[in-house]
């Protein structure tokens, strides 16, 4: 075993037979150890192997949690070798009250580039099992997960991992506490018993994810690869991608395909014929030119005859330079349980984000290397802290962790923290007040200059805050945090969801609390929109809570305009990467909202709210009674129209709009640091543009349409 771990990849293939009897198989990118379980380690760029998959198990439980049976032992033996491919037979043994009723055997085919497994199971005396039988994938590390193009269970950013394919299709749920993913298996009745048949293909990778499926039934497959992460192009990048054609046939391929390029509104931008050529049993590569001189969101679809070979989205973004990124209102949040990578931080930079809310596992994990460990009393040294946050600092990101997490790092690491997440949904104000006062004192002892934010409130819950103050905790907060999730509505519509304190304009009610108890900056640390996905429902929400993707992009921009008008210090978008329907990206492809966010920050970089354009040529600031807190009348733009477009009362959405409604153009005004006016116009669609108000026409022509 020791010798096998230090052998270089170049020595692997001649020595396959040497390790076969020890239950070890080495491919081009991975090592399989089947001596006691199915363990897979991935070959790193430095020639070492990093453990990834620790084992595959099975279990069944009743709804009460009582165990029915669970895999307890694994045995495997080598059957045949054919060149660099091996056939391996295996069998599982079980424990539990009904262990004697189940039998599970299978066969592995170990190929240099992938591993294929077939499971055959029998459960005697058919009857429906409570909770079903689960297949479990156990990982060697907390941030490891299988990647699948057909299920939302990918690591979302890992450079080394394993792609999983299932026949029949299987959705996995990640279980963080167990470092595992689980999927429910289906049994079929047969002659009084229950039968299980499952095919599984695992493709280990390092550096680039596999583009083609092992289980593909087509002789020809096509895929597209972009130079930047998440199919992003910036101004100045060559407008092109790499087209790869896989020909599995023993005959050369020489045919044609039709490429269609559309925008976010499904309008055709271009259509052309592409030659598709590849030698027999090979993969060909060719440069695919893309439309030049256009910014925004696009979709590429390649068809060959009646077959759609792929559909891929990409974005061309304006320059990522932002002079006023630091301390700007533009923030975001990566989903805590997705893996963080340098490529994900690139997304933040391209978007123009200056603030990142940190939750959970936010450290960047470099494959094959260990994280810095805390020293005495669980405190990280300055050297370790610099190593952990080096990539964040390179991108000038201001970081907001939870208060308890900030204590692990040296003073000066952070400027602001957030005490908790939506404590008003689960905690009594009197109880949380005591905890907050203790945490505040502890934080100031650790770092007197570190600001402590209160809990991120689920909505603008003024009653909960009032009671928190009655228990003496108002001065144990340096800032207020709120969450303004208002999906699926426009942020300015006053019938959002079911609780009125989610409304964006409820932030004006914080003014009365500040008048009585003291002024504090306000941060919106969660605001996002659920969008539809063709393969699943999102987060168990009904369809009435889900927005069309272009509508979500428009509402994102309008939410930030609301935040600027109300004087919020920052809005952290939930989320940047994909999570259960939220996110600006998904499956490492951009959504329309990604392009909208980047264009918005480019246009509004350093801009300040100037007021409402109530009549041509006249800008009128609309403030509340004390002339300090800005109030918005944005909802007057399209009275009642959003309710017709996105009903919160029905499972379906009406496609027609009441023709009697005649919404008028509504304009909100901003000014750049150079005193250049920017107008935000709302009709049925949304447009941001630079304008010369005195001359009355658009001057610079730089505009964004987001729905």
Secondary structure, DSSP 4 states (H G I P E B T S, - for coil): -HHHHH--GGGTGGGHHHHHTTTEEE-SSEEEE-SSS-EEEEE-TTS-EEEEEEEEEEEEE-TTS-EEEEEEEEEEEEEEEETTEEEEEEEEEEESTTGGGEEEEEEEEE-SS-EEEEEEEEESS--PPTT-EEEEEEESSTT---B-TTSS-S-SS-SEEEEEEEES----EEEGGGTEEEEEEP-EEETTEEEEEEEEEEEEEESS---S-TT---SEEEEEE-SSGGGEEETTS-SEEEEEEEE-SSS-EEEEEEEEEEETT--EEEEEEEEEEE-TTEEEEEEEE---S--EEEEEEEEETTEEEEEEEEEEE-----TT-TT-SEEEE--TTSPP-HHHHHHHHHHT--EEE--SS-S---TTSPPPPP-GGGPPPHHHHHHHHHHHHHTT-EEEEEHHHHTTS-TTS-SEEE--B-GGGTS-HHHHHHHHHHHHHHHHHH-TT-EEEEEEEES--HHHHHHHHHTT-GGG-SEEEEE---TTS-TT-S--SS-GGG-GGGGGGHHHHHHHH---EEEEEEE---B-BTTB-STT--GGG-B-HHHHHHHHHHHHHHHHHHT-SEEEEE-SS-BTTBSSEETTEE-HHHHHHHHHHHHSTT-EEEEEEEETTEEE--B-TTS-SB---GGGTTTTHHHHHS-SS-SS--SS--TT-----EEEEEE-TT--EEEEEESSSEEEEE-BTTTTB--S--EEE--
